[in-house]
Amino acid sequence: MPVSARADSDNAPQGYYVYGITDGAPEGLAPGVGPGAPVEVLVVGDLGAIISPVPLAAFTPEAVRARQDDLAWIADQVRLHQEVLARALPRATVVPLRFGTVFRDAEGVRAMVREHAARFREALAYLAGRQEWGLNISVDQARLAEQVATTSPRIQQLAARQQALRSGAAYMLAKQRDQILREEVDQAIENCVRNVHARLAAEAVATVAGGATSGSAASGTEPVFKSAYLVETRNARTFLALLDDLAAAQPAFSFTVNGPWPAYSFVNLMLEQTHA
């Protein structure tokens, strides 16, 4: 719903939190960040800023820095930020802005939208009909090593030679086998990542590949790759079906898919104005 004039005339120290820019006026986006904050759309010409009125004191750079060790609060606010944009995505194209983008008043938001209107329109045109999907790949090292050991000709040959040797020579050969096994496991991981990423990239408009995610000792797996893919919405089912096929062909690897998201990884519009 369009934003009301209520917050502009309120004498309380209240500002506006901006989630992103849209080409429509999507409804049903609440709840937002802040205590019980409604989510509204401030229309500026043919663009809309998705906003919530928030207490200025809670979102100054100093206030956010003071709570940077309060991981539960940060995680909850980031989650709300993301959920607002995710709810908007099926209803309109969205250019996401960075968590913590706050303006003193509605006029400050309007000025920002007008100043960067050309960039926003360009980004909206590029992102129209597209969505971001994320992928994390982890490997079960023990399972992969077992798989490599039973399929590698080099390992099989060394194992056969080891059985025919005396203990001392067999020990040295076992050390050599272990070294080769580590090399082939590393190569198998590299091959998996390269093949999966190439196949998925061929079905995507754009990709952003990063390093490994944080480890997961509980699951016994080690993260090896993460990436994001900008996919045409009409091709999302094909993309996800391909991902399922690739995962099924790699039993020693775990594929974790997340999305669809607004295209966080594919826009460089990190606009923010801090308040005193």
C-alpha positions in Angstrom: 0.0 0.0 0.0 1.2 3.6 -0.6 2.8 5.2 2.3 0.7 7.6 4.4 1.8 11.0 5.6 1.5 9.8 9.2 5.2 9.4 9.8 6.2 12.7 8.3 4.0 14.6 10.8 4.9 12.5 13.8 7.1 14.4 16.3 8.7 11.2 17.5 12.3 10.5 16.3 11.2 8.2 13.5 12.9 7.5 10.2 12.4 5.2 7.2 14.1 1.8 6.7 14.4 1.0 2.9 14.4 -2.6 1.8 14.6 -2.1 -1.9 13.3 -0.5 -5.0 10.4 -1.9 -7.1 8.5 -1.2 -10.3 5.2 -1.8 -8.7 3.2 -1.4 -5.4 3.2 -4.9 -3.9 1.0 -5.5 -0.8 1.1 -8.0 2.0 4.8 -7.5 2.8 4.7 -7.1 6.6 6.2 -7.7 9.1 9.3 -5.7 8.7 12.3 -4.8 10.8 11.8 -2.9 14.0 9.1 -3.4 16.6 5.8 -4.2 14.8 6.9 -2.1 11.8 4.4 -2.0 8.9 5.8 -2.4 5.4 4.6 0.2 2.8 5.5 1.4 -0.6 6.6 5.0 -1.1 5.8 5.8 -4.8 8.2 8.1 -6.6 7.1 8.5 -10.2 7.2 5.1 -11.8 9.3 3.6 -9.0 8.5 2.5 -5.5 10.6 2.3 -2.4 9.7 -0.5 0.0 10.0 1.0 3.4 9.1 0.7 7.1 8.9 3.5 9.7 11.5 2.7 12.4 12.9 4.4 15.5 16.0 6.4 14.3 17.8 5.6 17.6 17.7 1.9 16.9 19.3 2.1 13.5 22.0 4.7 13.7 25.4 3.3 12.7 26.5 3.6 16.3 23.5 1.6 17.5 24.0 -1.1 15.0 27.7 -1.3 15.8 26.9 -1.5 19.5 24.7 -4.6 18.8 27.1 -6.3 16.4 27.9 -8.9 19.0 24.2 -9.6 19.6 24.1 -12.2 16.8 20.5 -13.2 17.6 19.2 -9.7 17.1 21.3 -9.1 13.9 20.2 -12.5 12.5 16.5 -11.7 13.2 16.6 -8.3 11.6 18.5 -9.6 8.5 15.9 -12.4 8.3 13.0 -9.9 8.4 14.8 -7.8 5.7 15.1 -10.8 3.4 11.6 -12.0 4.0 10.1 -8.7 3.1 11.9 -8.8 -0.3 11.1 -12.4 -0.8 7.4 -11.7 -0.3 7.7 -8.8 -2.8 9.4 -10.9 -5.5 6.4 -12.8 -6.8 4.5 -9.5 -7.1 7.0 -7.2 -8.7 10.6 -6.9 -9.8 12.8 -5.8 -6.9 16.3 -4.2 -6.6 17.4 -5.2 -3.1 19.3 -2.7 -0.9 21.7 -3.4 1.9 20.5 -4.2 5.4 20.6 -1.1 7.5 19.6 1.5 4.8 17.8 4.2 6.8 16.7 7.8 6.0 15.6 10.5 8.4 12.3 11.1 6.6 10.2 10.2 3.5 11.7 13.2 1.6 15.1 11.7 2.0 13.9 8.5 0.5 12.3 10.4 -2.4 15.5 12.3 -3.0 17.5 9.1 -3.1 15.1 7.4 -5.6 15.1 10.5 -7.9 18.9 10.8 -7.8 19.4 7.2 -8.8 16.3 6.7 -10.8 18.2 5.9 -14.0 20.3 3.2 -12.3 17.2 1.7 -10.7 15.3 1.5 -14.0 18.3 -0.1 -15.7 18.6 -2.7 -12.9 14.9 -3.4 -12.8 14.9 -3.9 -16.6 17.8 -6.3 -16.3 16.2 -8.3 -13.4 12.7 -8.4 -14.8 11.5 -12.0 -15.0 14.6 -13.3 -13.3 15.4 -14.7 -9.8 18.5 -15.7 -7.9 19.2 -19.2 -6.7 22.0 -20.1 -4.4 24.0 -23.4 -4.2 26.3 -24.8 -1.5 28.2 -28.0 -2.2 29.8 -30.0 0.6 31.8 -33.3 0.4 31.9 -36.3 2.6 35.7 -36.8 2.4 35.6 -40.4 3.8 32.9 -41.5 1.4 34.6 -39.9 -1.6 38.0 -41.4 -0.6 36.3 -44.8 -0.5 34.8 -44.2 -3.9 38.0 -43.1 -5.4 39.9 -46.1 -3.9 37.6 -48.6 -5.5 37.5 -46.9 -9.0 41.0 -45.5 -9.5 43.3 -47.7 -11.6 46.4 -46.2 -10.0 45.2 -47.0 -6.5 44.1 -50.5 -7.5 47.6 -51.2 -9.0 49.4 -50.0 -5.9 47.1 -52.1 -3.7 47.9 -55.2 -5.7 51.7 -54.5 -5.5 51.4 -53.9 -1.8 50.1 -57.3 -1.1 53.1 -58.9 -2.8 55.7 -57.0 -0.9 57.4 -57.5 2.5 56.3 -55.4 5.4 58.9 -52.6 5.0 58.4 -52.1 1.3 54.7 -52.5 1.7 54.7 -49.7 4.3 56.4 -47.3 1.9 54.0 -48.3 -0.9 51.1 -47.6 1.5 52.5 -44.1 2.2 52.7 -43.6 -1.6 49.1 -44.9 -2.0 47.8 -42.5 0.7 49.5 -39.5 -1.1 48.0 -40.5 -4.5 44.6 -41.0 -2.9 44.7 -37.5 -1.4 45.6 -36.1 -4.8 42.9 -38.0 -6.6 40.3 -37.0 -4.0 41.3 -33.3 -4.5 41.0 -33.8 -8.2 37.6 -35.4 -7.9 36.4 -32.5 -5.9 37.7 -30.0 -8.5 36.1 -32.0 -11.3 32.8 -32.1 -9.6 32.7 -28.4 -8.8 33.9 -27.4 -12.3 31.4 -29.7 -14.1 28.4 -28.7 -11.9 29.1 -25.0 -12.1 29.6 -25.2 -15.9 26.4 -27.1 -16.5 24.3 -24.8 -14.3 25.9 -21.6 -15.7 24.8 -22.8 -19.2 21.2 -22.6 -17.9 21.6 -19.2 -16.1 21.7 -15.6 -17.3 24.7 -14.8 -15.0 26.6 -16.4 -12.1 28.6 -15.4 -9.1 30.9 -18.1 -7.8 32.6 -17.8 -4.4 34.6 -19.9 -2.0 33.5 -22.6 0.4 30.9 -21.9 3.1 31.6 -22.5 6.8 32.2 -26.1 7.9 29.7 -28.5 9.3 31.3 -30.9 11.7 27.9 -32.4 12.8 27.1 -33.6 9.3 30.6 -34.9 8.7 30.9 -33.0 5.5 33.3 -30.3 4.4 32.1 -27.3 2.3 33.9 -26.9 -1.0 31.9 -24.5 -3.2 29.2 -21.9 -3.1 27.7 -19.9 -6.0 24.7 -17.9 -7.1 22.8 -18.1 -10.4 20.5 -15.6 -12.0 17.8 -17.6 -13.7 14.9 -16.8 -15.9 11.8 -17.4 -13.9 10.2 -19.4 -16.7 13.3 -21.7 -16.8 13.5 -22.2 -13.0 12.0 -25.7 -13.1 14.4 -26.8 -15.8 17.3 -25.4 -13.8 16.2 -27.1 -10.6 15.7 -30.4 -12.4 19.2 -30.3 -13.8 20.5 -29.6 -10.3 18.7 -32.7 -9.0 20.2 -34.8 -11.7 23.7 -33.5 -11.0 23.3 -34.1 -7.3 22.1 -37.7 -7.9 25.2 -38.4 -10.0 27.5 -37.3 -7.1 26.6 -39.4 -4.1 29.6 -38.3 -2.0 28.6 -34.6 -2.3 25.8 -32.8 -0.7 24.0 -30.1 -2.6 22.0 -27.4 -0.7 19.9 -25.1 -2.8 18.2 -21.9 -1.6 15.9 -19.5 -3.3 14.3 -18.0 -5.1 15.7 -14.7 -3.9 15.8 -11.1 -5.1 19.0 -10.7 -7.0 21.3 -9.7 -4.1 24.4 -11.0 -5.9 23.7 -9.4 -9.2 23.1 -5.7 -8.4 25.7 -3.2 -7.3 23.3 -0.6 -5.9 24.4 -0.6 -2.2 22.9 2.8 -1.5 22.6 3.9 2.1 22.3 7.2 3.9 23.1 7.2 7.6 21.5 9.6 10.0 23.1 11.6 12.9 
